[in-house]
Amino acid sequence: MRSHSPRDITSTTRLTAALTVAAILLAGCTSDGTTGPGPTPTAVRVETGNSQTGVAGATLPTPLSVVVTDRDGAPVRSRRVDWDVGAGSGSVASTSSTTDARGVASTTWTLGTTAGTARVTAQVNGVSPATFTATVLPGPPAAVVALPGSAFLGVGDTLRVRATVRDQFGNEVVGQSVDFSSLDGGTASVNSGGLVTALAPGNARIVTSTAGRADTVLVTIGAAGTAPCGPVPVQQPALGQLIDPTATGTSALTTCVAAPLTGSAEFALALISTSTSFGNTTVADVLGIGTNGPVTSALLSPAMVFPAAELPDVQTTNATLTPHQQFEHRLRETERRELGALLDGARDTFGAAAQPQRTQRAVDVTTPRTSLTAVTVGDEVKLNANANVACTNADTRTGRVAAVGTNAIIVSDKENPSGGYTDAEFATVLATFDTLVYPLDTTAFGAPSNISKYGKIILFYTRAVNQLTPANASFTIGGFFFARDLYPKTARNGLAACTASNENEMFYLLVPDPTGTINGNRREKAEVTRLNLTTIAHELQHLINASRRLYVNTGAQTNETVWLDEGLSHLAEEQLYFRIANYTSRQNLVLTDVNGTRATDFTTYASQNFSRFYNFLISTETNSPYAPNDSLATRGAIWNFLRFAAARQGANGEAAFLRQLVNSRVTGVENLQQVLSGGAFADYLRDWSVSVIADDYSAATRDGLGPRYTNPAWNFRSIYPGLRLAGGAALGVYPVQTRSLLSNVPQRITLAGGTSSFVRFSVPAGQRALISLSSNGALPPGTLRYGLVRLR
């Protein structure tokens, strides 16, 4: 069984093109938790293990434990607790555990290798998480690291050597005095503060030492004016040209860049950790000699100026768990807890018979009934709509078949509010599904299984979905897919079954409620129609992914990693937008393409991907496309990475690439590594990070980059500046997190797996600058990938 995470058509971070839609669509959401066996958790609180202090890499002495309670404060037993480790925060002994009779769940925490504050959150579905923090101290001194590792001066020049004492992981050990000395005093002198003065041509060795540990900086001195590059070849790259620093000895990668005589040049160094572990970090030391800060304060071409009347909206927030994510976690818990043991029974019952062969059978109809074979409009069917538990406590609804199409059947809950769709309107909805959404998703991902044997998906329009959104909520749960419906309801051959399964490929959708009879939330028909179209595209990918892993892809792991499954569904939304707006994935859309008369389409079908990607852009050093969480930033990053990777396959290769991901036997990073074989996954990550900082900086930059480093679908630097903050303030910039590299001011950067850093600097007209990249006094590890590109 695979778990699904909800789709957030409106996260609390919102980007729209003139029209704000407040909605959250769930790909596998759950109810409010008021039904199901046993008490419902309402709180999780820290019991032991918070606020500990430990040395980097050590296991904390006190286990982390939480107490899960219901609304009366009584302990809740047998409840799953997920332990999510923050970026670079290490690892836990178990990523999930179950509460005991006292409502207590626990795990042990091994700290990561980065000093500072580390975090672990304890997630209980539907409940605000409990957060543990720890203070990570550096270990004992292990080395002295001097920067620069080597230097080039002209006679009379000065340069300050900066030295730090570090532990085995590269953390700075404070309070340690460092002595400076020159072994070649006739060539160069150094004072107690590390200031080196070049006295005569030749080589000088500057030694930094403390407590029996030392590092030596080799200073090469030439004639006046030879600094800062010395013998390192000077490069003057064209706009968009990418160059890689090269090794100079065993301590650093260096490159020398020059600006043209007629104007300054601006550069960006893109760094990304390709380590598959989000809990561990890689250290990068970046140093520039002769660099200035960026000339442009924002990553925006001066030509991109938009009149205020055209500015769309953006709402911002932090990327903590939002209500839809709490719903999502609850469903994932339910699926894992109840369905994990039913895999053998499911494959034994349906097996090869579930292959996606759309054969249909004509069988007598009994009304009402609990299964469908041949149906006509007006028939009735009983369906379980319980979104809280999988295999028990069925919430049985009687539905009426409202439309029958080529690939789907619409069933309408007989208890739906008045003012909903007519049969004719349902027929129109179904025609859109048959001619637009179904071929779109199945071309990209493959056809779903066919356990029902009548070759159609059920779209169940039920008030049960409306009931999931509380009164006056700032979000809307628009629908869900529940994998329990793919499992058999009757046990056989001694194997367990899911008695509340609907035994159908299906999902559940919001219904119109113009008078707000359900929780006081008004749902106009036109709004629901727009909302559900995106929901269906998103949910259908989840259904395809789950059913093919369960029955079609022999021997496949049935639980695709949440971040990859969600990224694929967000791509399904994007493809729907392209089709509705009559665009392709290679038109490099700009603000005018998504605004004005086209704003409603962008808002409804595309803006949420921009919202999620915004959360990544503003904090690239702490977020990753494959972080083991379900944050908005992770979703935004994986959508953007998949869009980039798909584009690299060529216009005719995108669908094949996506189908490989859905039809793999493995999951997550291993899935991507397998599809992007031969080590290409790390290459793609590096190239993607370059595109994030450099693509469309200007037309000349884009052309210089070439297709390897560009995303041909969107011109993000055109669209993001044209989005305004809620309340009317324009973004005005492409909002990517960057660092400035000033001359002889080192930047120490720690990156968890998949996180990126962008270091920007300029070089004055006619001048040169030396850029050095190292890791704790040595060459960077192979997992650190990088590229230096000229932006302007």
Helices and strands as residue ranges (DSSP letters): E 14-15, E 43-48, E 52-55, E 64-69, E 80-85, E 91-92, E 96-98, E 104-107, E 109-110, E 116-124, E 127-137, E 143-147, E 150-154, E 158-160, E 162-166, E 179-182, E 188-190, E 195-198, E 202-210, E 213-222, E 234-235, E 242-243, E 246-248, E 252-258, E 265-273, E 281-289, G 308-310, E 313-315, H 323-339, G 340-342, H 343-349, G 351-354, E 380-384, E 396-404, E 408-413, H 423-432, I 433-437, H 438-445, E 457-461, H 463-466, E 479-480, G 483-486, E 506-509, H 525-547, I 548-552, H 562-580, H 591-594, G 596-598, H 599-605, H 607-617, H 632-647, H 654-662, H 668-675, H 680-694, H 699-705, G 707-709, H 716-719, G 720-722, E 724-725, E 739-740, E 747-752, E 756-763, E 768-774, E 784-790
